[in-house]
Amino acid sequence: MKTPPTKGLILFAHGARDAQWAEPFRHIQQRVSALCPESRVELAFLELMTPSLAACVEQLVAAGLLQITLVPLFMAQGGHLKKDLPQLIETIRNHHPHCSIRVTQAIGESPELLQAIALWVAQSAMQ
């Protein structure tokens, strides 16, 4: 019997008008779900797509998941991560003070990801 998730994990992306834009992020969500069975893995968007970050947190809290990790799927620390995300997190924490929300670094700040991208680019250029 499968154990229900005890934690929430939100993959947070920008969003776009074109629905196909989200497909790579949905693939990441599926793969992370398989790797993290203790977590309910959701995808949320800053704008233009649903669910919003606030709506996603509401869903997790309603499911009883009060320990949430948010992973920004952004390549760099631009205005959205420096200004918008902290404001969103503050509002969410004010609405859910009993909920623990941890925000990781942006995925583009990961040395492992940057190395994987560099390797892919180098291999692609050699073909």
Contact map, one row per residue, 1 for C-alpha under 8 A:
1110000000000000000000000000000000000000000000000000000000000000000000000000000000000000000000000000000000000000000000000000000
1111000000000000000000000000000000000000000000000000000000000000000000000000000000000000000000000000000000000000000000000000000
1111100000000000000000000000000000000100000000000000000000000000000000000000000000000000000000000000000000000000000000000000000
0111110000000000000000000000000000000100000000000000000000000000000000000000000000000000000000000000000000000000000000000000000
0011111100000000000000000000000000001111000000000000000000000000100000000000000000000000000000000000000000000000000000000000000
0001111100000000000000000000000000000111000000000000000000000000101000000000000000000000000000000000000000000000000000000000000
0000111110000000000000000000000000000111000000000000000000000000111100000000000000000000000000000000000000000000000000000000000
0000111111000000000000000000000000000011110000000000000000010000111110000000000000000000000000000000000000000000000000000000000
0000001111100000000000000000000000000011110000000000000000000000000111100000000000000000000000000000000000000000000000000000000
0000000111110000000000000000000000000000111100000000000100000000000111100000000000000000000000000000000000000000000000000000000
0000000011111000000000000000100000000000111100000000000000000000000001111000000000000000000000000000000000000000000000000000000
0000000001111100000000000000000000000000001111000000100000000000000001111000000000000000000000000000000000000000000000000000000
0000000000111110000000001000000000000000001111000000000000000000000000011100000000000000000000000000000000000000000000000000000
0000000000011111000000000000000000000000000011100000000000000000000000001100000000000000000000000000000000000000000000000000000
0000000000001111100011000000000000000000000011111000000000000000000000000000000000000000000000000000000000000000000000000000000
0000000000000111111011000000000000000000000000111000000000000000000000000000000000000000000000000000000000000000000000000000000
0000000000000011111000000000000000000000000000011000000000000000000000000000000000000000000000000000000000000000000000000000000
0000000000000001111110000000000000000000000000000000000000000000000000000000000000000000000000000000000000000000000000000000000
0000000000000001111111100000000000000000000000001000000000000000000000000000000000000000000000000000000000000000000000000000000
0000000000000000011111100000000000000000000000000000000000000000000000000000000000000000000000000000000000000000000000000000000
0000000000000011011111110000000000000000000000000000000000000000000000000000000000000000000000000000000000000000000000000000000
0000000000000011001111111100000000000000000000000000000000000000000000000000000000000000000000000000000000000000000000000000000
0000000000000000001111111110000000000000000000000000000000000000000000000000000000000000000000000000000000000000000000000000000
0000000000000000000011111111000000000000000000000000000000000000000000000000000000000000000000000000000000000000000000000000000
0000000000001000000001111111100000000000001000000000000000000000000000000000000000000000000000000000000000000000000000000000000
0000000000000000000001111111110000000000001000000000000000000000000000000000000000000000000000000000000000000000000000000000000
0000000000000000000000111111111000000000000000000000000000000000000000000000000000000000000000000000000000000000000000000000000
0000000000000000000000011111111100000000000000000000000000000000000000000000000000000000000000000000000000000000000000000000000
0000000000100000000000001111111110000000111000000000000000000000000000000000000000000000000000000000000000000000000000000000000
0000000000000000000000000111111111000000000000000000000000000000000000000000000000000000000000000000000000000000000000000000000
0000000000000000000000000011111111100000000000000000000000000000000000000000000000000000000000000000000000000000000000000000000
0000000000000000000000000001111111110000100000000000000000000000000000000000000000000000000000000000000000000000000000000000000
0000000000000000000000000000111111111011100000000000000000000000000000000000000000000000000000000000000000000000000000000000000
0000000000000000000000000000011111111000000000000000000000000000000000000000000000000000000000000000000000000000000000000000000
0000000000000000000000000000001111111000000000000000000000000000000000000000000000000000000000000000000000000000000000000000000
0000000000000000000000000000000111111110000000000000000000000000000000000000000000000000000000000000000000000000000000000000000
0000100000000000000000000000000011111111000000000000000000000000000000000000000000000000000000000000000000000000000000000000000
0011111000000000000000000000000000011111000000000000000000000000000000000000000000000000000000000000000000000000000000000000000
0000111110000000000000000000000010011111100000000000000000000000000000000000000000000000000000000000000000000000000000000000000
0000111110000000000000000000000010001111110000000000000000000000000000000000000000000000000000000000000000000000000000000000000
0000000111100000000000000000100110000011111000000000000000000000000000000000000000000000000000000000000000000000000000000000000
0000000111100000000000000000100000000001111100000000000100000000000000000000000000000000000000000000000000000000000000000000000
0000000001111000000000001100100000000000111110000010000100000000000000000000000000000000000000000000000000000000000000000000000
0000000001111000000000000000000000000000011111000111100100000000000000000000000000000000000000000000000000000000000000000000000
0000000000011110000000000000000000000000001111111111100000000000000000000000000000000000000000000000000000000000000000000000000
0000000000011110000000000000000000000000000111111001100000000000000000000000000000000000000000000000000000000000000000000000000
0000000000000111000000000000000000000000000011111101000000000000000000000000000000000000000000000000000000000000000000000000000
0000000000000011100000000000000000000000000011111100000000000000000000000000000000000000000000000000000000000000000000000000000
0000000000000011101000000000000000000000000011111111000000000000000000000000000000000000000000000000000000000000000000000000000
0000000000000000000000000000000000000000000110111111000000000000000000000000000000000000000000000000000000000000000000000000000
0000000000000000000000000000000000000000001110001111111100000000000000000000000000000000000000000000000000000000000000000000000
0000000000000000000000000000000000000000000111101111111100000000000000000000000000000000000000000000000000000000000000000000000
0000000000010000000000000000000000000000000111000011111110000000000000000000000000000001000000000000000000000000000000000000000
0000000000000000000000000000000000000000000000000011111111000000000000000000000000000001000100000000000000000000000000000000000
0000000000000000000000000000000000000000000000000011111111100000000000000000000000000000000000000000000000000000000000000000000
0000000001000000000000000000000000000000011100000011111111110000000000000000000000000000000000000000000000000000000000000000000
0000000000000000000000000000000000000000000000000000111111111000000000000000000000000000000100000000000000000000000000000000000
0000000000000000000000000000000000000000000000000000011111111100000000000000000000000000000000000000000000000000000000000000000
0000000000000000000000000000000000000000000000000000001111111110000000000000000000000000000000000000000000000000000000000000000
0000000100000000000000000000000000000000000000000000000111111111110000000000000000000000000000000000000000000000000000000000000
0000000000000000000000000000000000000000000000000000000011111111110000000000000000000000000000000010000000000000000000000000000
0000000000000000000000000000000000000000000000000000000001111111100000000000000000000000000000000000000000000000000000000000000
0000000000000000000000000000000000000000000000000000000000111111100000000000000000000000000000000000000000000000000000000000000
0000000000000000000000000000000000000000000000000000000000011111110000000000000000000000000000000000000000000000000000000000000
0000111100000000000000000000000000000000000000000000000000011111111100000000000000000000000000000000000000000000000000000000000
0000001100000000000000000000000000000000000000000000000000011001111100000000000000000000000000000111000000000000000000000000000
0000011100000000000000000000000000000000000000000000000000000000111110000000000000000000000000000011100000000000000000000000000
0000001111000000000000000000000000000000000000000000000000000000111111000000000000000000000000000011110000000000000000000000000
0000000111000000000000000000000000000000000000000000000000000000001111100000000000000000000000000000111100000000000000000000000
0000000011110000000000000000000000000000000000000000000000000000000111110000000000000000000000000000111100000000000000000000000
0000000011110000000000000000000000000000000000000000000000000000000011111000000000000000000000000000001111100000000000000000000
0000000000111000000000000000000000000000000000000000000000000000000001111100000000000000000000000000001111100000000000000000000
0000000000111100000000000000000000000000000000000000000000000000000000111110000000000000000000000000000001110000000000000000000
0000000000001100000000000000000000000000000000000000000000000000000000011111100000000000000000000000000001110000000000000000000
0000000000000000000000000000000000000000000000000000000000000000000000001111100000000000000000000000000001111000000000000000000
0000000000000000000000000000000000000000000000000000000000000000000000000111110000000000000000000000000001111000000000000000000
0000000000000000000000000000000000000000000000000000000000000000000000000111111111000000000000000000000001000000000000000000000
0000000000000000000000000000000000000000000000000000000000000000000000000001111111000000000000000000000000000000000000000000000
0000000000000000000000000000000000000000000000000000000000000000000000000000111111110000000000000000000000000000000000000000000
0000000000000000000000000000000000000000000000000000000000000000000000000000111111111000000000000000000000000000000000000000000
0000000000000000000000000000000000000000000000000000000000000000000000000000111111111100000000000000000000000000000000000000000
0000000000000000000000000000000000000000000000000000000000000000000000000000111111111100000000000000000000000000000000000000000
0000000000000000000000000000000000000000000000000000000000000000000000000000001111111110000000000000000000000000000000000000000
0000000000000000000000000000000000000000000000000000000000000000000000000000001111111111000000000000000000000000000000000000000
0000000000000000000000000000000000000000000000000000000000000000000000000000000111111111100000000000000000000000000000000000000
0000000000000000000000000000000000000000000000000000000000000000000000000000000011111111110000000000000000000000000000000000000
0000000000000000000000000000000000000000000000000000000000000000000000000000000000111111111000000000000000000000000000000000000
0000000000000000000000000000000000000000000000000000110000000000000000000000000000011111111100000000000000000000000000000000000
0000000000000000000000000000000000000000000000000000000000000000000000000000000000001111111110000000000000000000000000000000000
0000000000000000000000000000000000000000000000000000000000000000000000000000000000000111111111000000000000000000000000000000000
0000000000000000000000000000000000000000000000000000000000000000000000000000000000000011111111100000000000000000000000000000000
0000000000000000000000000000000000000000000000000000010010000000000000000000000000000001111111110000000000000000000000000000000
0000000000000000000000000000000000000000000000000000000000000000000000000000000000000000111111111010100000000000000000000000000
0000000000000000000000000000000000000000000000000000000000000000000000000000000000000000011111111000000000000000000000000000000
0000000000000000000000000000000000000000000000000000000000000000000000000000000000000000001111111000000000000000000000000000000
0000000000000000000000000000000000000000000000000000000000000000000000000000000000000000000111111110000000000000000000000000000
0000000000000000000000000000000000000000000000000000000000000000000000000000000000000000000011111111000000000000000000000000000
0000000000000000000000000000000000000000000000000000000000000000010000000000000000000000000000011111000000000000000000000000000
0000000000000000000000000000000000000000000000000000000000001000011100000000000000000000000010011111100000000000000000000000000
0000000000000000000000000000000000000000000000000000000000000000011100000000000000000000000000001111110000000000000000000000000
0000000000000000000000000000000000000000000000000000000000000000001111000000000000000000000010000011111000000000000000000000000
0000000000000000000000000000000000000000000000000000000000000000000111000000000000000000000000000001111100000000000000000000000
0000000000000000000000000000000000000000000000000000000000000000000011110000000000000000000000000000111110000000000000000000000
0000000000000000000000000000000000000000000000000000000000000000000011110000000000000000000000000000011111000000000000000000000
0000000000000000000000000000000000000000000000000000000000000000000000110000000000000000000000000000001111101100000000000000000
0000000000000000000000000000000000000000000000000000000000000000000000111111100000000000000000000000000111111100000000000000000
0000000000000000000000000000000000000000000000000000000000000000000000111111000000000000000000000000000011111100100000000000000
0000000000000000000000000000000000000000000000000000000000000000000000001111000000000000000000000000000001111110110000000000000
0000000000000000000000000000000000000000000000000000000000000000000000000011000000000000000000000000000011111110110000000000000
0000000000000000000000000000000000000000000000000000000000000000000000000000000000000000000000000000000011111111110000000000000
0000000000000000000000000000000000000000000000000000000000000000000000000000000000000000000000000000000000011111111000000000000
0000000000000000000000000000000000000000000000000000000000000000000000000000000000000000000000000000000000000111111100000000000
0000000000000000000000000000000000000000000000000000000000000000000000000000000000000000000000000000000000111111111110000000000
0000000000000000000000000000000000000000000000000000000000000000000000000000000000000000000000000000000000011111111111000000000
0000000000000000000000000000000000000000000000000000000000000000000000000000000000000000000000000000000000000011111111100000000
0000000000000000000000000000000000000000000000000000000000000000000000000000000000000000000000000000000000000001111111110000000
0000000000000000000000000000000000000000000000000000000000000000000000000000000000000000000000000000000000000000111111111000000
0000000000000000000000000000000000000000000000000000000000000000000000000000000000000000000000000000000000000000011111111100000
0000000000000000000000000000000000000000000000000000000000000000000000000000000000000000000000000000000000000000001111111110000
0000000000000000000000000000000000000000000000000000000000000000000000000000000000000000000000000000000000000000000111111111000
0000000000000000000000000000000000000000000000000000000000000000000000000000000000000000000000000000000000000000000011111111100
0000000000000000000000000000000000000000000000000000000000000000000000000000000000000000000000000000000000000000000001111111110
0000000000000000000000000000000000000000000000000000000000000000000000000000000000000000000000000000000000000000000000111111111
0000000000000000000000000000000000000000000000000000000000000000000000000000000000000000000000000000000000000000000000011111111
0000000000000000000000000000000000000000000000000000000000000000000000000000000000000000000000000000000000000000000000001111111
0000000000000000000000000000000000000000000000000000000000000000000000000000000000000000000000000000000000000000000000000111111
0000000000000000000000000000000000000000000000000000000000000000000000000000000000000000000000000000000000000000000000000011111
